[in-house]
Amino acid sequence: MFEDMVTARYYEERLQEEYLEGKQPAFDISAGPIPGELHLAAGQEAAAAGVCRHLRDDDTVTAPHRPHHVAIAKGVDLERMTAEIFGRETGLSSGKGGHMHLFDPDAGFACSGIIAQGCPPAVGAGLAAKKRNEDSVAVAFLGEGAISQGAFLESLNLAAVQQLPVVFVVEDNDWAISMPKERVTDVADGSQRAGGFDMPGVRVDYDDATAVYDAAKEAVGRARAGNGPTLLEVQVHRRMGHFMGDPESYRPDEDVEAAQARDSIERLADDLRSEGLEDEELEAIREEARERVDEAIKWAKEQPEPDPDAAYEDVFVNPPSGVTTEEPTHELAGGDD
């Protein structure tokens, strides 16, 4: 878990550096090596690491628009993911999806920029596993600002009715973009949503990776044993703005300072020290993570950009290979009419 968390944190710090290149002093969202928006999840690493440690390659994970820590914890190819973020031809989706629409079928991972969009596909994966008599599970990550979305609530209902092997993980960072949670959500504890669907609801009140690990162990184990879904909420903290370039003028200074003071990585490092690990061992893990991230970014930036004509490929109107494009002829039996 520590390795996943420090990798994700350094990865996003490096993405921040790359993203801001060419976009200042006057912020230009279209400039630089990573055009468009960039949503980072620094401070939320414990939720992904604690849950994904229980998952296998054949399990499915969906994530929201803040996906990198989840992707890393699930084992998504770091080089190809980075190439996708940089819009390069060798990216996971040939550079067409960007950072909010990562898709790696080899790792069983997908994400979307649409709020709560990952819930229905996760339920679909759980339904497929049940119909195949397999014990794989599906996990849908979402933010606390999404717990009133219809897609989320309908997914809870179907998962409960069908007793599907799905775990819904709500990452509660207290902010729905620029709105504090209490202004847009009727409950302080999002796991209470489970009560309306007769499924277990559990909340981890602080971003402790080991506490998340313990809660997820029970939830994933319940799903894998065929005993239905669980709703798990984890309190995390947002160390950066909603998106890169966000001035956060809506956010009190004390809230930002509190988020910076609460660090799940240092909490886990202290736990590891108490179990006998030396600082040198922890630093070796950090250094290996930095090298891996730096190599992935270097590789991605060396990759070719897509040919503009490739924009016409892999769209819905393209017929599969071998399918004729000739117009069908329709003849009515019994005459020329």
N, C-alpha and C positions, 0 to 999 in steps of 0.2 A: 504493500500500500504506500509506503513511504517513497519508493522508487517512482510509482505512478504519479504521486502528488507533486514531487519536486520536478519531475519531467514536465507535467502540465503547467506548473507555475512558470518555470523558465521558458517554456515554449511560448506562452502568452506574453511574457515580458519581451521576448525577441520579436514576436509578431508586432507588438506595439511599436518597437523601434522601426521595423521595416515599413509599417503602415504609415507612420507619420512622415516618412521621407518624402519630400517634395510637396507636402500638403500645408506647410507653414511658410510665412507667419499668418497669412490669411487662409483659414482652413478651406481647402479645396478637396471635396470628397472624391472627385474623379481623377486626381493626380496621384503620382507615386506608383510604386511597384505592385501595390494591392489596392486597386480602385474599389469604390463602393463602400458599404458599411462594414464594420468589424465589431462584433460583440464578444467581449472576453469574460471569462468566468473565474478570474483570480479571486480566491477566497471560498470557492465552492468545491474544491477538490475532494474533500472528505466524503461527500455524498457519492461521487462516482467511484472512488477507490474502494469504499466500504461495501458497496453493492456488487460491483463487477468482480471482486475477488471470488464470489460464489458462482460465477457463470462459466459456461463451457463454450467451445467454438460453435456448437450447434444451437446455442441460445440466441435470441434476437433482442436487440436494444434499439430503441428510438430515442432521439434527443431533440430539444428545441433549438432555438436560434443561437444559443450559447453552448456549443457542443464539444469544444476541443478536449476538455478534461474527461468527458464521458468516452469520446472516441479513443483516447489514449488508454484509458482503463480497460476498454473492451478489446484492445489489440489491433486497432486499425493501422494499416501501413503508414508510418509517419512520413516517409518521403513522398509517397503519392498523395497523401492528404495535404502536405505542404505545397506540392506542385498544383493541386487543385485550388488552393487558396490564392496562389499567385497567378492563376489563370493559365496554366501551362498545359501543353498537349498531353503530357504523360500523367496528368492528374487523375484522380479517381473517376471523374466524369469528363475527361478530356478538356478540363478547364472551363466547362460550361456552367457548372453548378455554383462554384464559389464556396465560401466558408459556411454558409447557412444551409447548404443543400449537399452535404457530403453523403456518399453512398458507397459502401464497401460490402458486397455480398459475401466475400470471403471471411469477413469478420462478423457478419450478421449485424450490420450497423447501418442506420440511416438517420437523417435529421431534416428538419424543415424550418423555414422562417415563419410559418403560419402557426399562430398560438394554439396549442393543444392538438396540433395535427398529428403528432406521433401516436396518440392514444388509439385511434381506430386501427392502424396497421399493426400495432402491438397485439391488440385483441384478435386480429385476423391471424397473426402468427400463432397465438395461443390456441385458437380454434383449429388451425391446421395440425398442430402437434397432437391435440386431443383426437382428431379424426384419424390420424395415422397411428394412434396408440404409442406415441413416443413420449419420453419424459423430459423433453426440452421445454424451456420456459421463455417467456417474453417479459421485457422490462420497458416501461415507458417513463422517461424523465420529463418533467414539466416544471414550470415555475408556479409560485403561489398565486400569481396574477391570472393564471389560467384555470383555476379550480371552479369558476362559474361558467366556463365555456360549455356549450351544448355537446361538443365532440367528446369532452372529458366525461361529462355526466352520463351520456348515452353509452360510452365505453364501459364505465363502471357497471351500469345496469346489465349490459349484455354479458360481461365477464362474470357477473354474479349469477345471472340466470342460468348460464351454461356451465358454471363452475370451471372456468378456464384458468390455465396456469399462467397468470399475468400478475406482475407486481407493478403498481403505479408509484413512482417516486416523485414527490413534490419537493423541490428545492426552494425553501422559503428564505429569500434574501431581503425581505421586508419592503421591497420596492417593485411595483408594477410599472415599469419604465420610470416615469417621474412622479407617480402617485404612491404615497405611503399605503401600506396594506390596509390599515384600518379605515381608509376612506373609500375603498372599493370592494372590500370583502366582509361578509357578515360574521365570520368566525375568526377568532385569533388562532385557533388550532385547525388547520386544514384537514387533518386526519379524521375530524368529526364528519366529514362528508361520507365516510364509509358507512356510518350508521344508517343512512337512508337506503343502503343497498345490502344490508345484512352481511357485510364482510368485515374482517378485522381491520381496524385502523390504529396505527402506531405513530407516535411522534418522538423524534430524538431532539431534545430541546437545545442542544449545543453541537457545534460542528466538530465532534470528536470521532475520528475515523474508526476507532475500536468500538465505540458505542453504535455507530452505523453498521459496522460489520456484524455485531451481535444481532441487531434487529433484522438486518437483511438475511442473515443465516436462517432465521425462523421463517421469514416470508418466502424466500426462495425455496426452502425445504418443503414448506406447505404446498407451494405450487407444483414442485417436481413430484410430490407424492400423490398428486391428483386431488388435493383438498381445496382447490379454488384460489381466488385472488386475494391480494392484500393491498391496502393503501398505506404507504409509508411516507411521512413528511419529515424532512431534516432541516433544522435551522442552520443556515449558512450565512455568509456575509459577502457583500459586494464591495470589493476593494477598488474598483474602477467605475467609470460612468456606464450608463446603459449601453452606449456605443462610443467608439473612439471619436473624440471631438466633442463629446457631451460636456458642456461647461458645469453641469450639476448645480446650477444656480438655485434649484428647487430644494436642495438637500442641505440641512443644517450642518455646520462645521463639526459639531460634536458627534454627529452620526458618522461622518467620514472618519474622524479620529478613532471612534470606537471600533469601526470595521478594521482599521489598520492595526489596532492593538490586539485584536482577536485573530490569531493565526493558527489554523488547524495543523499546518505543517510543523510549526514549532511545538505544538502540543504533542504531536505524535513523536517528534524527536525526543522530547523529555521522557515519554513513555518508554522509548527504546533505550535511552540511557539508564532508566531505572531497571531495565531488564538485562543490563550488562554491556550494551554496545558502547564502544568508545567513540569519541568525536571524530577520530581519524576514519573510522569505518563509515560514519554518516557522511563525512565529507567526500569519501571515495564514491559513495552512491550519487551524491550531488554532482561530482565532477563527471562521472560516466553519463549522467543525464544531460549535462551541458554539452558534452561532446556529441552525443546522439542528436540533440536538437540542432546544434550548429551545423553538423554534417547534412542533416535533412534540409535545412534552409539553403545551404550552399548548393546542394544538388538541385533543389527546385529552381533556383534562380538561373541555373545553367541550362535548364530544359527549354526546348523551343516553344514559341507561342503558336497557337493553333492557326491554321490557314483560314482566312475569313470565309472561304467557301464551305468550310466544315460546319458553319452555322445552319446549313440546309440539311445536314445529316442528323440521324437519330431523332427525328421529329415524328409525330404521330402519322403524318401523311405518307411517310416512306413505307412502302410495302416490305414485308420480310423477304429475305433472299429466296428466289425461286417462285415467288408469287407473280402471276402475270399482271401486267398493267393495262391489258386490252379491255375495252368496254364490253361487258357481257351482252349477249343477244337474248332477247326474250321472244319466244314464239308461242302463240296460243294454239292449243289443239282444237281441231274441228273447223278450221277456216283461216282466211287471211286477215280477219279482223283482230 
